Amino acid sequence: MRGAKLDGRYRLDAVLGAGGMGQVWRGFDERVGRPVAVKVLTGAGTAGTGAERFAAEAKAAGNLTSPYIVTIHDFGRAGPEHGRVPFLVMELVDGDSLEAVVAEGALPPVRDALQWAAQVCTGLAAAHSAGIVHRDIKPANVMLLPGGHLKILDFGIAKHVYEDLALTGTGLTIGTPAYMAPEQARGDRSIGPAADLYAVGCLLHTLLTGRPPFTGAPLAVLNQHLTRRPEAPSVHRPAVPAEVDRLVLRLLAKTADGRPESAAATAEALTALLAPAAPHSAVLNPAAPQPAAPRPGPAAAVQQAPDVAAAETHPAWWLQPRPHPPTALDRPVPVAERAAERAAGPLAASVVRRHTAATAATAATAAEAPSGPEPELVDASEVPRSKALWRAAAAGGAVIALQLVAFASWSTGWAVTVGVASMLLLAFAMKIESPAEGDKAESLDGVLLVLAVSGVACLLLLIMSPVPWWGVLILSWVMGPVLLGVQKPLVDGLSRSMGRVRAEVRFASGSALVNAALAVGLLARTWLPALVTLIVGIAAWGALSAALTALQPRRGSAP
């Protein structure tokens, strides 16, 4: 289309950029005599919803007046010779997107990042006052002009706060995953100005650290927006002041009520942080009276903070490797005991060890203890040990607390409390199910835990997932027998392959099953189908069973 003339006046000279909906051309308005940018809708979007959204962009941005929003000049359709494609004429902005600025590698100074975010909020305040929500604030949609001035682009998916979402559809997610508010990730119908403020928080986090708060595959990023607590910018860039951290984390609140009340209020807070000597109270409440002798506040730290783009960053403490705690396998074996084991053979090794330990203990206490019949030697593999039960329950409770912190954004205090309570409940349930007569005794054999977990998992699916009630009812009939059918070969296989006592493997399997049920409940909050969620839960059960079994002592070793 180079050289084409749209509507008899807009000449297309060169392509400035292209995207999923079309192309942006550098053009010239021959009637007025000024350079313009012409956005042309191409491809499959020229009809239906794509064209309607294109027209919505013209109406949304065309009625806004702000030095921080690109000006819309005209909207129309090309002639038949060009396929009657819709086009949008706007002011030509010479500059770079903030995406290009971040991609250059060197992070902008903290002060510049705050100034840019304040300008974005000022532009959004004008849009919000007109009832328009942008819904796609990101570095690629903000242009940096010479002199540090910004302009917001691309109102293509903007909506009026009173719009009925006819162009969006119920439950349809629109926007860029890395900069989406949780309500957008869920596909909520009631998306208001607070969604743009969340995107500003993601934008500011990117400008300060070089990366958005959450990264990964699109579906994983959406789930993190819903469940994971974001890290403060200072974790990745220590020069970021605490007041800036607090403002960014407030913008990234999971609920709209937890974010600042408006874009204008956010712009005022950012401007207060940039003031040469803004006291602490000015950041929290710009309208509050100032003290007679103000002391240097965090704003001064922002002003004087050096650019630490090249500063070394350290991995989070929970990512650093830790040595595995010692187990009974690490116990040094005396030379005499090793010789006795070789002479007796592998089948009697554990009995020889127990006999050696008992002999040493008897010699140490012979002067105090009355003589009596020699106690009967019992192999450690013959009965389930209470230490193994508590070890499995403690590990299961710890993993439950870890899941609540990592995937449900619980505070550490509450997660530890629930983890301890879960440990006690697991220990109680496993105590009831413990076999009474050696390793071959079945007792309840996990039936109690399986039934409880099946009921809780089905209840979570019924409450938190879109599965219909009759589907959950069918799953409740099938899940219990399936889990019981899987548990026996799982326990037997782990016991044989890892050399552990079967009763102790059953303890580990029970703890793992409870954790897998919790994982199913957390996954039910995502968009994964119910069948996939259950398959992932069963896989997690098997993997965690093996991990917890590894913590138990080998068959025949000391508990």
N, C-alpha and C positions, 0 to 999 in steps of 0.2 A: 504493500500500500504506500510505499515511499512516493512522494510527490502527489498523492491523491488529495483532493479538496473536498472536505465534508461540508455539507449544507452551503456550498458555494462560497465559503469564506475561510475555513480552517484548513490550511495546508500542512500536510504531514511531512516533516523533514528528516527526522532520525529517531530510531528506537532508543528510549532511555532505559527501559526495563520491561520484563515480561513476567507473568505469574499464571496461576491456575485459571483466573477469570479472563485474562486478556493481556493487552500490551499498553504501555504508556509511551507516547510519542512526544518528542519536541516538535512543536508546531508554531504556526504564525497566523494570527488573526488579521487577514488582509483588509477587512472592513474597518477595524479600529486601528490597525497598525501596531500591534504589540506581540511579543513572543508569548506563547501559552504552552501548557502541557495538556495533551489530549489523551484520555484513557478510553481505549476501544475494547468493547466486550467481544470476544471471539470464541470459536469452538462450540461445545455443547451448551454453554451458558447463554447463548443468544436468544433462547426461548424459555418460557416457563419461569420457574423460580429465580433462575440466574438473572434474567432481564428485570424481574420485579425488584430484586435486591439492588440491582444497578440503579434503577430509578429511585429506590429508597435512599441510596447514598446521595443522589443529587438533591432530593428534598431535605434530607437531614442536614448535610453540610451547607447546602445553599442558603439556608435561613439563619445560619450562625454568623455572628460578627465578632471576631476576636483576632488580635494580632498574632495569637498562638495557634490558629487553625487556618489551614490552607483555604483560600477563597475559591468558591465555585462560580464560574462565569456563565455556563450554558450547559444544556442537556438536549440531546436529540437523537435522531436516527439517520444513518447514511442512506444514500439513494439506492435504487435497485442494482446499479452497477457494482456496488460494494456489499451486496447482500443484506441491506437494511439493518446493519449491525448498530446497536446502541453505542453512543459515545458521550463522554463527559469532558467538558472543557474547564480547566482550572488554572490558577496562576502558576507560572513556571518558577520553581524553587531551585536555586542553584546552591548546592551544598551536599553534604554526606549524611546518610542515615546514621543513627546512633549504633545500629548493628555494625556498620562499616567501621565506626570509631572503636568499638570494643574489639572487633576482629583484627585491628592493627597490632594488638599485643600489649602495648603499654596501657595500664589503667589510667583513667583521668584522675586528676587530683580530687580529693574528697570534696573540696569546696565547689569545684565545677559540677560534680555529680549532683550535689544538693541544689545548686542553681538551676540545673536542667530539670530536675524533678519538680522544683517549684514552678517553673514555666509550664510544664505539662499539666500540673494541677490547676493552674490559672486558666488554661485553655479548657480543661475538662469542666471547671466551674461554670464557664459560659455555656457549654453544651448541656450540662445538667440543669441549669436554670431555664433552658429552653425545653426541657423534658427529654433530652436525647442522651442515651447511654451508648458509648462507643463500642464496648465489648471486645475489642481486639487491640488494646494498648500493648505495644511491644517495641523493642529498639528499631525494627525495620519500618515501623509506621511513624517514626519521629525524625524529622529532618533537622540537622544542625546547619544553620546558615553562618556565613562569615560574621564575626563579631560576637558569636555565642548565642544568637537568637534562635529559638526553636519554633517549629510548626508541626502540628499534628496532621497526619494524612489518613486516608483510607477509612471512611465511614461506611464501608460496604456492608458490614453486618450490624450497623447501629440500629437501635430500636427506640421508639418512643416509650416512655415508662408506662403509658396507658395502652400500648399496642397489644393486640390479642395473640401475637406470635403466629399469625397465619403463615408467615414466610419461614418460620422456624420449625414448627411442629412440636408436638408433645414429646419430651424426653430426648430431643435431638441436641447433641452437643455442638456448639459453634464457637470457633475461636482457635487460638494457638495453645496447645496443651501446656507448654512451659509457663504461660502467663495467664492461665485460667483460674478464676475464683472457684472455690469448692462448689458453690451453687451452680456455676456453669458446668463443672465436671459432672454434676448429677443430672444435668438437663432440666433444672427447675424452670418453671414458667415465670416465677416472680424474680426477675433479675433486675436490680436497680443500680443506682450510682455506686453503691458499695463494691460492686464487682470491678468497676474501673479503679477504685482505690486499691484493691488487692493487686491488680495488674501493675499499678504504680509501685507498690512494694516489691513486686518481682523485678520490675524495671530498675529500681534503685539498687536492689541487691546485685543485679547484673553489672551495673555501672561501677559499683564499689568493689566487686570481687572478680568480675570477668565471667561469671556464670550465674544462671538463675538459681532460685532456691532448691529446685528439684530437677534432676536430670535422669535420663534413661529412655526406654521405649515409651511411646505415647501413652499406652494403657497403664504402664507402671507409674508414669508421671501423674496421670489423673488420680490414681489411687493414693499417691503420696500427698497430693493436694487435699484429699479427703481425710487422711488418717495420720500423717506424719508431722511432727513438730519441726519447723524450719530452723536451721542454724543461723545464729547472728552473723552479720557480715564480718565482725572482728575475729571470728574463728579462722577465716581465710585471709584477713588483712588486719593485723593487730593495730594499725594506726587509726582505725575507725573508732571514734569516741563512743562512750557508753550511751549518751543521749541519742545519737544516730541509730545505734543498735535498737534502742527501745522503740523509736519511731518506726523503723522498718518492721520489727516484729509485731507492732500493733497494726500496721497496714496488712500484715500477713495473717491476721486472726482468722480462725476457721469460720466464724460466724460474722454476719454483717454488723451485728450489734457491738462486737468487740473492736471494730475499726473506727477511725476518726469519723466525726459526724458528717463531714462534707469535704469536697475537694478544696473549697475555699479555706476551711479550717486547716487542712493539711498544708496548703501553700503558706499560710501564716506561720505554722509551726516550723516549716523549712526555712522561711525567711528569718524567724527568730534564731534559729541555729546559726545562720550566716551573719547575724549582727555582730559588730566588733566587740561588744562587751555585754552580751545579753546574759542576765542572771538566770539562775536555774528556774525561778518561778516564771520567767517569760516564756520558756519552752512549753511548760505545762499549761499555762493560762496567760496568753498574750495580753488579755485585758486587765490583769491584776495590777495593782499599784506597785511601783518599784520601790525598794528600800532606799534609805537615804545614802548609805555607803555600800554600793553594790560591790560584790566580790567577783573576781574572774570566774566565769562559769564555763560549761562545756563548749559554748560557742567559740570561746577563745581557743580552745583546743582544736576545734575544727579549722579555725583560721590559720593556726600555726602548725597544724599537722603536716609533716613532710609526706611527699609522695613515696609510697613504699610498694610500687608496682613490682619491683624485682626482689622484694623481701622473701626470705625463705619461709615456707609454710610447713607445718608439722602435721602428720596424720593424727586423727583423733585418738584418744587414749584407748578407746574400745576396739580400734583396728590394729593395735600393736600386738604381736604374738606373745602369748604367755606360756610358761612351762607347764606341762601336765602334772597335776598333783601326784605324789608317789602312791602306789598301791601295794598290795601284799606281794605282787610279783617282784618288787624291788628289794625285798627283804634279803639280806645276805644269808647264805646257807653255810653253816660251819663245815669244815673239811670232814669231820667224823660223820656228820649227817649225810654228806654226799656219798661217802664210802658205804654207809649202811643202805642208802637208796639203791646204789648200783648192785649190791649183793642181794637185796630183797626183790628187785625188779620194779617196773613202773607201777604195777597194780597195787603194790603195798607201800609206795613211796609216801603217800599222805599219812598212812598209819604210823610209819617210822618217824616222820617229823613230829607228829603229835606225841608219840611215845618219848622222843628225845626231850621235847619241851616239858613234858610232865615229870620226867626224871630230874631235870634241873630244878624245877619248882619244888619238888619234894625234898631235894637235898638242902635247899635254902631254908626251908621251914621245918625241918625235922626236929629241931630243938624245941619248937613251940607247939607243934600240932601233935595230938595223941596218935599213937599207932592205930592202924585199922586196915581193913581189907583194901587191896589195890583197886582203884576205880577202873571201871570198864572203859576200854578205849573205843571211841566212836568216830567214824570217818566224818569229816566235815561235810561231805557231799550227801550224807544220809538225811539230814533234816534242814529245813529252811532256816536261815539265821536272821535274827531280828536286826542285826546291823545291815544286812543286805536290804531288808524291807525299808529301813529308814534312809538308806543311801538312795534307793530308787525314788522314794517319796520326796526327798529333799531335791534331787535332780529334777524331778517333774515339776515341783513348785517353782524352782529357779527358772526353768524354761517358760513356764506360764507367765511369770513376772517379766521376763525378757520380751515375750511376745506383746504384752500389754504396753510396754514402754516403746518398743520399736515400731509396732504396726497400728496401735490404737491411740498413741499419743497420750498415754496416761502419765501422771506425775510419778516420780520414782517412789515416793512415800506410799501412795495408794497401791502401786504395783507390788511393792514388797509386802504390804499387808495382805493383799489377796494371795500372793505367792505362799506366804507362811500358812494362811488358812487352807489353801489348796494342799499343801504338804501334809497338814494334820488330817484332812479328810481322806487323802490318798492312803496314808498310813492306816487309818481306821478301816477303810474298805479292804485293803490288802490283808490286814490282820484277820478280818472275818473270812476272807477267801483262802487263807493259808492252809495247806494240807496238814493234816494232823499226824500222818504216819509215813514219813519219809518222802523221798523225791518222787516216787511213783504214785503217790496218793493224789487223786484228782481234786477232791473237795468240790468247791463251787467252780474251780478252774476258770475264773474270769467272767462268769456269767453275770454277776452283779454289776461289774464295771461296764460290760458291754451293753447291758440293758439301760443303764443310766446314761451312758454316752449316746446311745441311739436316740433316746428320748430328748435329751438336750439338743442334739444336732438337728433333729427334725423340728423342734420348737424354734430354733434360731432361723432355719430356712423358712418356716411359716411366717415369722415376724419380719425378717430383714431382707428376704429375696422375693422376686416376683413369681415364684413357683405357686400355682394354685393349690388350694387346700386338698383337693383330691390327689394331686401329685405327691404332696407331703404324706398323705395317708398311705399311699402305696409304698413310698419309701420306708415308712415306719414298719410296715409288715416285712419288707425285704431286708432292711439294713441289719437288724439283729441277727438273723440266721447267717447272713453273709459274713458279718464280723466274727461270729463264733466259728464259722467254717474256715476263715482265714487265720484266726488266732492260733489254733492248734498246730498246723504245719509251720507257722511262723515261729512259735516258741520252740518246737522240736528242732527246726532247722538251725536256729541261732544257738540252741544248747549244744547241738552236735558240732557245728562248724566253729564255734568260738570257745568250746570247752568249758562251758559254764553249767552250773546246776540248774535243772529245769525250773524249779520253784523260783529261783532268783531271776531267771529270764522272764518268768511270768510277771514278777514285780515290775521289771523294766518295761515290758510290753503294756502293762496297765497304765503306768505313768505316761508312756508315749501315746496311748490311745486317747487319754484325756487332753493332751496337748494337741493332737490332731483334730479333735472335736472343736477346740478353741480356734484353730486355724480355719476350719470350715466356717465357723461363725464370722470370723473376720473377712474371709473371702466372699461370704454371702452379701457383704456390703458393696462389692464391686459388680462389674457387668459380666463376670464369668458365668456361663450356663451352669445350672444346678448339677448336671452330670459331671462336667469338668471339675467343679468344686469338690464333689465327692471323690473323684479319682485322685485329685491332688491331696485330699485329706488322707486317703488310704496309703498313698505313696509316702507322705510325711510320717504316717504311723510306722511303716516298715523301717524307714531310715532312722527315725529317732529311737526305735526299739533297739536297733543295732548299736547306736551310739551309747544308750544307757546301759546296754548289756556289757559293753566294753569297760564300764566303770566297776563292774562286779568282779570279785576275785575268781581266778580259774578254779576249776573243779579240783578239790584236794588241797588247795592252799589255805592259809590262815585267813579267817574272815576279817 
